[in-house]
């Protein structure tokens, strides 16, 4: 059995004049969101073997705040998570881990698209929440019977979907 944790970066501030979208930092509420999700991960013993994080500033700052509250395992960064679609995310997931668990910190709409595509079944409450959208600092927890190198559309089970509004 393996687990995939899909975490959308926490709330970021608006880009200042001349600032690239890639460089937008978290705002104060985003830091609180990331810490809350980190505390929830720790309380539920959600411990990834590897964290794959976008290099965008808001994703790295989400990781930083989360890591102050929870174990993140080995951390790898990827520029690609900023620009590829959900299929690209799935390729990165398959390439970065076999058995075990992986936390991906990335962006929407890729996170939402991937969570919906991979979750063939799931906890009814979690599915209902996910169907309402994937907010900043939202965390989808998807379980697979096999390793993540074999993750495919509809093959996962959505165990939980946590949002900052839950805390």
C-alpha positions in Angstrom: 0.0 0.0 0.0 1.2 3.5 -0.7 -0.1 7.0 0.0 -0.1 10.2 -2.0 -0.6 13.5 -0.3 -1.5 16.4 -2.6 -1.2 19.8 -1.0 -2.1 23.0 -2.8 0.2 25.8 -1.7 -1.2 28.1 1.0 -2.7 31.5 0.3 -0.4 33.9 -1.4 -0.4 37.7 -1.7 -1.1 39.5 -4.9 1.9 40.1 -7.2 3.4 43.6 -6.7 4.1 45.6 -9.9 7.0 44.0 -11.8 6.8 40.8 -9.8 6.5 37.5 -11.6 3.6 35.2 -10.5 6.2 32.6 -9.7 7.7 34.8 -7.0 4.5 35.6 -5.1 5.1 35.0 -1.4 2.5 33.7 1.2 0.5 36.3 3.0 0.1 36.1 6.8 -3.1 34.0 6.5 -1.2 31.6 4.2 1.4 30.9 6.8 -1.3 30.2 9.4 -3.0 27.8 6.9 0.2 25.9 6.2 1.0 25.6 9.9 -2.6 24.3 10.5 -2.3 21.7 7.8 1.1 20.7 9.2 -0.4 20.2 12.7 -3.2 18.2 11.2 -0.7 16.0 9.3 1.3 15.4 12.5 -1.9 14.6 14.5 -3.0 12.0 11.9 0.5 10.6 11.5 0.6 11.6 7.8 4.4 11.2 7.2 5.7 11.2 3.7 8.9 9.4 2.7 9.5 12.1 0.1 8.2 15.6 -0.5 8.2 16.9 -4.0 7.7 20.7 -4.0 7.3 23.3 -6.7 10.1 25.9 -6.7 7.6 28.7 -6.8 8.0 31.0 -3.8 4.6 30.3 -2.3 5.1 26.6 -2.5 8.5 26.7 -0.9 7.1 28.9 1.9 4.2 26.5 2.4 6.8 23.7 2.8 8.8 25.8 5.3 5.7 26.5 7.5 4.5 22.9 7.2 7.9 21.5 8.1 7.8 23.5 11.4 4.8 21.4 12.4 5.3 18.0 10.7 7.8 15.6 9.3 8.2 16.1 5.5 10.7 13.3 4.7 13.3 13.8 2.1 12.6 17.0 0.1 13.0 17.4 -3.7 12.2 20.6 -5.6 10.9 20.8 -9.2 10.4 23.8 -11.5 8.1 21.6 -13.6 5.4 21.5 -10.9 4.7 25.1 -11.7 3.9 24.7 -15.4 2.8 21.1 -16.3 -0.8 19.8 -16.3 -2.2 17.0 -14.1 -0.8 14.4 -16.5 2.7 15.9 -15.9 2.2 15.8 -12.2 1.4 12.1 -12.5 4.5 11.5 -14.5 6.6 13.2 -11.8 4.9 11.2 -9.1 5.6 7.9 -10.9 9.2 8.8 -11.5 9.9 9.9 -7.9 8.6 7.1 -5.8 7.7 3.5 -5.9 6.4 2.0 -2.6 5.9 4.3 0.3 4.4 7.8 0.5 4.8 11.0 -1.3 3.8 14.6 -0.5 3.4 16.9 -3.5 3.2 20.6 -2.9 2.0 22.3 -6.0 -0.7 24.4 -7.7 -4.2 24.4 -8.9 -5.9 23.5 -11.2 -3.4 20.6 -11.4 -3.9 19.4 -7.8 -7.7 19.3 -8.1 -7.6 17.7 -11.5 -5.2 15.0 -10.3 -7.0 14.3 -7.1 -10.3 13.8 -8.9 -8.7 11.7 -11.7 -6.8 9.4 -9.3 -9.7 8.8 -6.8 -11.8 6.1 -8.2 -13.5 5.7 -4.9 -13.3 7.4 -1.5 -14.7 8.4 1.8 -18.1 10.1 1.0 -17.4 13.2 3.2 -14.0 13.6 1.6 -15.4 13.3 -1.9 -18.1 15.8 -1.2 -15.6 18.3 0.1 -13.3 17.8 -2.9 -16.2 18.2 -5.3 -16.6 21.8 -3.9 -13.1 22.7 -5.1 -9.5 22.5 -3.9 -8.8 25.6 -1.7 -5.4 26.9 -0.8 -3.7 24.6 1.7 -6.1 21.9 0.9 -4.7 18.4 1.4 -6.0 15.3 -0.5 -4.9 11.9 1.0 -5.1 9.2 -1.6 -4.3 5.5 -0.9 -3.2 3.0 -3.5 -3.1 -0.8 -3.2 0.2 -0.9 -5.2 3.2 1.4 -5.3 3.0 5.0 -6.7 5.0 4.0 -9.8 1.8 2.3 -10.9 -0.6 5.1 -10.0 -3.3 5.5 -12.6 -6.6 7.1 -13.2 -9.3 5.8 -10.9 -6.9 3.5 -9.1 -6.8 5.4 -5.8 -9.1 5.7 -2.8 -9.6 9.2 -1.3 -9.1 8.6 2.4 -9.4 12.3 3.4 -9.6 15.8 2.2 -8.5 18.4 4.7 -8.9 22.2 4.4 -7.9 25.0 6.7 -11.6 25.6 7.3 -11.6 22.3 9.2 -9.5 23.7 12.0 
